[in-house]
């Protein structure tokens, strides 16, 4: 039986929208206008530093504690602020509040509802156990998934083959039945292909790529690929 494994952030759970809402709350609560030009400036610096850290994490250069404990230190340093205590407070609050935001990518819930009637669904993510389970719970989509595999639980990070082999064993599947649906060409698509899995690239920005790569621009297109 075909098993569909979704990436979570940027594929089902709208990381950018949820992070932005959390950051705007922090900007107001901690009176960050003292340090940043405006809210947009704060959000832009967060995105820049956060993307850099997650890229390094996916490469195995840093661990989760570097992201969790030092992310806002890098952000404040960008505006010449070295307040370690403030950076830690911001980090703690972000970790608590952001995963509880509920915004999903367009048509995510509708598609999960449809696909779950005919397929076994799972999550395969480089996110952290507690954080990702919180996102699934608060956005009320946790009940759709039989398996939730993270880089923490598997001991590997996409695109490493280990996380895909771990997932294969957990789900008692066969390579030919395994499909990954994700937004990241490097971690999701290349990782899946190298592990012998099928893949569907979620490409809402309609970026160009070789035509042989199966892709969708809207999640609503997924059911017609499998049903």
N, C-alpha and C positions, 0 to 999 in steps of 0.2 A: 504493500500500500504506500502510495506517495506521501511523504512527510514534508511539510512546508515549514522551514525555519526562517523567521524574520529577524533581521537586525532591529534594535529598538530605537535608539536615538536617531532622529532625522529621517527615519523610515516609517515608524508608527507614532512614536511620541515626539511631539514638536518641540525639540530642544531649544531652538532659537526663540520661539515665542514665549516659552515657559521661563527660560533664563532671563529674557528681557524684562518680563513682568517682575521677577524676583529682584533683579538689579535696580529697577525703578523704585521698588519698595525700600531697598537698602540705601539708595541715594537720598531718599527723603528721611528715613529714620536716623541715619548717621550723619546727616547734614553734609554730604560730600560735595556740595556746591562750593565749599571752602577750598577744594583742591582741584576740581575739574572745571573745564570751561562751561559745560552743561551736561545734561543727562546723556545726550548722544555721544559726547566725548567719552564718558565713563563706559558706556556700552561698547563702543568701538575698541577701546583699550582692552576691556575684558575679552572680547572676541579674539583679538590679536594674540594676547598672552595665553588664553585658554587653548586656542587652536595649536599653538606652538608646543604647549605642554602635552596635549593629547597625542600629537604627532610623535613626540619623544617617547611617550608611554607605549604607543603601538610598536615602536621600534625596539622596545625593551631597554631603553636607556635610563628610564626612571621608574619608580614604583608609584603606587597610588598615594602614598603619604606625601610625596613631593607635590602632587596636584592639590591634594586636600589642604595641606598645611602652609604651602608657600605661594599658591596661585595669587592671592590678593596682595601678598608682599610684592610680587613682580608688578602688579597693577599700580599699587601706590608708588612704587619706586619710579614708575614712568612719569609721575608728576612730582618727583623729588620729595616724596613723603616716605619716611623710614619708621613710621609708627608701627612697631611690631604688634603691640596689643590691639590696635585698631584692625590690622590685617587679620589677626586671629579671630576677632569678633565677627568680622565680615565673612570669613571663611566658615565659621561655625553656623552662622545664620543662613548662609547660602545653602549649605549642605542639608540643613533641616527643611528649609522652605521650598527650594526649587523642585525636589522630587515629588512634592505634594501638589504641584500644579497639574492641571488636567487636560490641557490642550493637546489634541492629537492632529496628525497630518490629515489633510482632506480625504474624506471617505474611508478612513482607516476602520472605524467601528463597523460601518456597513459591509465592508469587504470581509472583515474577520467573521462577522455573523454569517455571511454566506458561505465562506470557505470552510468554516468549522463544522458545517453540516455534512461535508463529504470527505474531509481530510483531517489527519492529526496535525496539530500545529505546535510549534515550539519557538523559543527565543534563543538566539545565539548572539552574544554581545560582549564587547570588551569592557563594558561598564562593571561597576562593583556590585557585589551581591545585595547588600542591604539597600543601596540606592535604587537599583533596578527593580527590586521587588516592591519598593515603596511606590515607584512610578506606576507599575502595573496595577497595584492595589488602588491608588487614589484616582487613577484615570478609569478605573472599573473595566479593565480588559484582562485581568489576571485569569479569569475563569476560562478564557479561550485556549490557554496553553497547557499542554500536557508536560512539557519540559521547559525549563529555563536554565540555559547554560551560560555561565559568565567566564571571564578570564580568570577570576578568582577560584571558582569551583572546579574548573578544568585544569588549571595550572599552566595554561597557554593563552596567547593572545592572537586573535586574527591578525595577519593572514597565516600564522603558523599552522601546519597541518595537524598538529596535536589537538587543537580545540575541535577540529572537525572529526577526527578519529574518536575522540572522547565522546562527542555527541552521537556519533554512529553507534558506539557501544551502548550508551545510555538508552537510546531509543530502539535498540535491537533492530536497526534497519539494515538495508543493503545500499551500496553506493548508488546504484541506478535509481533508487527511489527517493534520494535525498535532494532537496532543492533549497537553496538560500535565496532570500529576497532582501536586498540591501542597497543603500545609497552610495556606498564607498567602493570605487573600482578596485582600490588596492587591497583593503582589508576584507571586504565581503566577496567581491567577484573573483579576483585573482586567487584569494585564499580557497574559495570553494572549488574553483576549476582545478587548482593544483592538487586538491584532495580527491578529485574524481567525482565531484558533485555537479549537479546542474545548477544554474544560477539565473536569476532575473534581476537586472539592474533597475532600481527605482531612480528614474532620471527626470525629476520635475522641472529642472532648468533646461531640459532639452539640449544638453551638451552633445557634441558630435563624437561618434565612436564608430569603429568598424561595424558594418551592418549585420555581421553574423552574431553579434552579441544580443541576446534576447533582452528586451527592455520595455518598460512602461513609463509613461509620463505622468500618469495618474493611477493611484492604487485601484480605482474602479475598473481598470482594464485587466486586473489580475485574473478574475474568475474565468474569463473567456479563454485564458491560456491553459486552464486545467480542467474545466468542466465541459 
